[in-house]
Amino acid sequence: MFRRSATAFLGVVAAACVALSLVLMLSCGPSQYGPGFGRHHHYACIECQTTGECTAAIGEGWVCLDFCCQQFTDDDASPDDDDNDDDNDNDDASPADDDDDASPVEVGWLVGNATAGNDASATVLRTTDGGANWTLKSTGMSAVAMHDVSVSGDQIAWVVGDPDNQGYGTIYRTADGGQTWERQGNATQFAGVAFEGVSAVDASHVWTCGVLASSDDDASPDDDASPDDDASPDDDSVLSGTTGVIAHSADGGETWTMWSAELGVGNSLYKVDAVDDQIVWAIGDIDSKGYAAVLVTVTGGETWKRIGSAEVVPNALIDLSAKDDRTAWIVGVSDTVVRTTDQGASWDQWSVVPTLLHVNGVCALDADTAWIAVDYGQVYHINANSENWIDASPTDAQAPGVKGYELIGICTGDGQSIWASAINAEGPPGGIIIHSADGGQNWVQQQSPVTKAGFAYLSFVGACK
C-alpha cells in the first residue's frame, strides 16, 4: 500500500474517521487504532480479510488488523515495534522495511522440509515486510515436508505436502495470517495421495496436484521438500503404480473435486498454475508415453488437453508459470526451459545452463519476460524477444555459500524485487532465502528462524507466484 503525503494522509484519515464513527460509534483516538492495538479488542468493526478491502470501503489510511478495518497511524513507521506479526496481516501496510526495496510487495510465504528432533514441525514461514523478518507459522500442523504454497490476499494461504500418519496428503488453509490452520480433505477422498503443487485463484477457488502412489508404503514419491533429493523429479522416470492427480475446491476447501485416471498421466504431477478458475495448467514427470506431462484446461476441469511431445519435453518437468489460456513458461530437469504462446501448437526452447543442471523454478512477469532458479545458486532472466538470457546470479560475497545451494523457488512482482529459496546440495540439511532489490544486480541473504531444513517454494501477494 503506497503512502500519500502527510497532509493528504491526515485529511483522508479525518474524513474516514468521521464517517466511520457515525456508523460504528467509534472514537478515533490513537489509543484504539495506533501502534499496539491488540487482537482482543472490544469495538465493533467493518469486517475484512485484506487491507485492500478496507481501502475500497473507506479509503487510504485504513488497514485490516484482526479482521477489522482499523486506522493506521505512522508514529514510528510501523504499528508493530517488536517485529512480531502474529496479530496483524501486514504489519506496516507500507513497502518493505528493509530499506532496500521500493516494491509494494511485502507479504510472503515459504515452505520446506520438516524440522527434526523432539520438537519437529512443518516448515511454513511468513513475512509481512518483504523478508526483513520471517516467522515460523506451522502451529498445529503435522511435521511433514511441505512442497508448495499459494497466497490469496494478505491473510489467506494454502500449503500442501506429504501424507502424515493419517494416510493422506496434507492440505492446510489459513484465513488469519497463519495464526490458525484448517486441515482440508479427508482420508476417504485423498487416501494415498501426496500433494506437490497448489495454486489459489482467490479466497474460495484453489487447485492442487500430486500423485496417487498405490504401490508406495508412504504414499509419497519422496520424503524431501521437493520431488527428489536435489529438488527435482526423479531422474529414473516412471514410477510403477502411480497416477497423476489434480484436485479443485470452489468453496475455500470445504469440498473437493478430484481428477486422476481421467487425466491419463501415469506419474506424478508436480505443479499446477491457475490463471483463473477456468484456465488451469499442470506439469509433471515422464510417464509411459515417453515424455513429460503438460496439461491444460479452459473449462474448469471439464476437459483436459495434454500437449507437448518427446521432442519438446523429453525430461521431467519441475515448475511452470502460466499467463493465459495459450501462454506458459515451463522448466525442468537437464536444462529444460520451454515456452508456448499457442497452447502447445508450437514451442520455444532454450539452452541456458550446462545440461546436467536442473531448472527448478520459473516466474514469468508476462508472455515474454521470465526469471528462473537453477542448481548451484544460479539465477537468470530473459526477454524472449532478445533470445539472450542474462545471468543475474548472486555471488558468494553477496550470499556466502550460495553456490553450494540449489535454488528452488523464485518470485517477483516487478522484476526488481526478487526472492529465491534454496536447499543445501552439498552439506548438512539446510536452506537459505536470498533477495535482490535491484533486478538481480545485488543480493542479500535474509534471516530465517529455521536453520536445518531445506526450503521449497515461496509465494508473495502481488507477485507472479
Beta strands, then each sheet from edge to edge (+ up, - down):
strand 1: 62-65
strand 2: 68-71
strand 3: 108-112
strand 4: 123-127
strand 5: 135-136
strand 6: 146-152
strand 7: 156-163
strand 8: 169-174
strand 9: 182-183
strand 10: 193-200
strand 11: 206-213
strand 12: 242-249
strand 13: 257-259
strand 14: 269-274
strand 15: 280-286
strand 16: 292-297
strand 17: 305-307
strand 18: 317-322
strand 19: 328-332
strand 20: 336-340
strand 21: 348-350
strand 22: 359-364
strand 23: 369-374
strand 24: 378-383
strand 25: 390-391
strand 26: 405-412
strand 27: 418-424
strand 28: 431-436
strand 29: 444-446
strand 30: 455-460
sheet 1: 1+ 2-
sheet 2: 5+ 4- 3+ 30-
sheet 3: 6+ 7- 8+ 9-
sheet 4: 10+ 11- 12+ 13-
sheet 5: 14+ 15- 16+ 17-
sheet 6: 18+ 19- 20+ 21-
sheet 7: 22+ 23- 24+ 25-
sheet 8: 26+ 27- 28+ 29-
end
